[in-house]
Amino acid sequence: MKKNVKFLIRYDGTRYFGWEHQPNTDMTIQGKLENVLSRMAGLPEGETVTVIGAGRTDAGVHARGMVANAILDTEMSAEEIRAYMEQYLPEDITVAEVKFCAERFHSRFKAIGKQYCYTCWIGEEKPVFERRFVTVLPKVPDIDRMREAAAYLEGTHDFKAFCGNPRMKKSTVRFIKSIEIRRSGNHLRFYYQGNGFLQHMVRILTGTLLEVGYGNMAPEDIPAVLESLDRQQAGPTMPPQGLTLLHVDY
Amino acid sequence: MKKNVKFLIRYDGTRYFGWEHQPNTDMTIQGKLENVLSRMAGLPEGETVTVIGAGRTDAGVHARGMVANAILDTEMSAEEIRAYMEQYLPEDITVAEVKFCAERFHSRFKAIGKQYCYTCWIGEEKPVFERRFVTVLPKVPDIDRMREAAAYLEGTHDFKAFCGNPRMKKSTVRFIKSIEIRRSGNHLRFYYQGNGFLQHMVRILTGTLLEVGYGNMAPEDIPAVLESLDRQQAGPTMPPQGLTLLHVDY
């Protein structure tokens, strides 16, 4: 019987070329999931199950709450599917939940919001235990200045200046519900909540906030950066390893 | 000028053959530290600085608070030494502190206590983000039973049954000040505090407590295991990756 199956997936993205299929490599999260599910379904050579993800994460980006779904023709229970996947997926991808869901559920189209965290490391010691999941900062930024700048980014704006894809044809208008910046010991975390994010957007937002934190830009410069719609006016794209998709809202 | 220099060191032991020098490999923590310090001291080919560690950690074991010392002939400040070491040590070894100390300080002989943590993972999900630092348990042990068993292990005993070295010639009497077992989410942590630990002792203690937790042994069996002085009577040696040296007391 055909069932629409929903997955909650977590992964350490260090070894992968991102979520989405790439030519000439099977080292993508989507590819690993599809391989396991195609094997489970006993599909003939050359046929594969299609797994739809809530969004694409870039190479090196992690997820604690990626949501995906797939149409499976199976008699297995949700728990049997989960146990099978856990057994055959590599050690850096885990399936936290499997649920049968309504036929109309689509993990990408039905998503109404996403939460990301960008984690930086501050300190003279190297982050030996977390080095795959943080970006080391060369100096300590001013958090109050960054919070002032973040306030200008919240709300609905055209984020074209914060989009990593210069050939983006579709709307670059997005709604950011909140940006929270928290320091805890050696960690400086940037939490982003919004209805959707453009390519590299969270990494460029973080790079721009850090420019403010370092004194290279003023918080009051942010509105002009937004209005410019010019990628060159925003800060640098931060490296992928500090970024984690925390949650997808439906 | 010759100075006795004390180091506080943290490392992810995954890639290493343990603390101590091994023939035919430079992948030991001691070896990496000695290489960097010998280079810093500008010693001639073949001569090396000797680094004394508070204890030996096994292959795959981690440390958040290893203490070591070395006699260095240097004009550098403590902070300059730390910065130099940080720069040249690999990404999985960090020097958190460097201090000049009294000539009589010896990181092994002056140590009066050590604290270790053994971390297990309970849950159907794989520990994708922490897989190098935890041991996955096949089932959930009974914590109250393990605490009862742990109480028999506290105090001063001959721990020969819990020693991984069958040719141990010296005293196997040790004092365990406390064993604490705490569950937090998917983590089950065993904290050990004592005046010193035999080879593999923390891993065998944990393996034995888990045998009690699984119902394969009774808490009341522990005194007989201790009295037997027989390694075969204790539980299995748990794998190294769950073990971390937390602190050395002086």
Contacts between the chains, C-beta under 8 A, distances in Angstrom:
chain1	res1	chain2	res2	distance
A	10	B	125	7.1
A	10	B	128	5.6
A	10	B	129	7.6
A	11	B	128	6.0
A	12	B	128	5.0
A	12	B	129	5.7
A	12	B	131	8.0
A	62	B	129	7.5
A	64	B	129	7.9
A	82	B	124	7.2
A	83	B	124	7.7
A	86	B	124	7.0
A	86	B	125	7.5
A	86	B	126	6.4
A	89	B	126	7.9
A	91	B	126	6.2
A	91	B	128	7.0
A	91	B	131	5.6
A	92	B	128	5.1
A	92	B	131	7.3
A	93	B	128	6.6
A	94	B	125	4.6
A	94	B	126	4.2
A	94	B	127	7.9
A	94	B	128	4.9
A	95	B	125	7.5
A	96	B	125	4.9
A	124	B	82	7.3
A	124	B	83	7.7
A	124	B	86	7.0
A	125	B	10	7.1
A	125	B	86	7.5
A	125	B	94	4.6
A	125	B	95	7.6
A	125	B	96	5.0
A	126	B	86	6.4
A	126	B	89	7.9
A	126	B	91	6.2
A	126	B	94	4.3
A	127	B	94	8.0
A	128	B	10	5.6
A	128	B	11	6.0
A	128	B	12	5.0
A	128	B	91	7.0
A	128	B	92	5.1
A	128	B	93	6.6
A	128	B	94	4.9
A	129	B	10	7.6
A	129	B	12	5.7
A	129	B	62	7.5
A	129	B	64	7.9
A	129	B	133	6.8
A	131	B	12	8.0
A	131	B	91	5.6
A	131	B	92	7.3
A	133	B	129	6.8
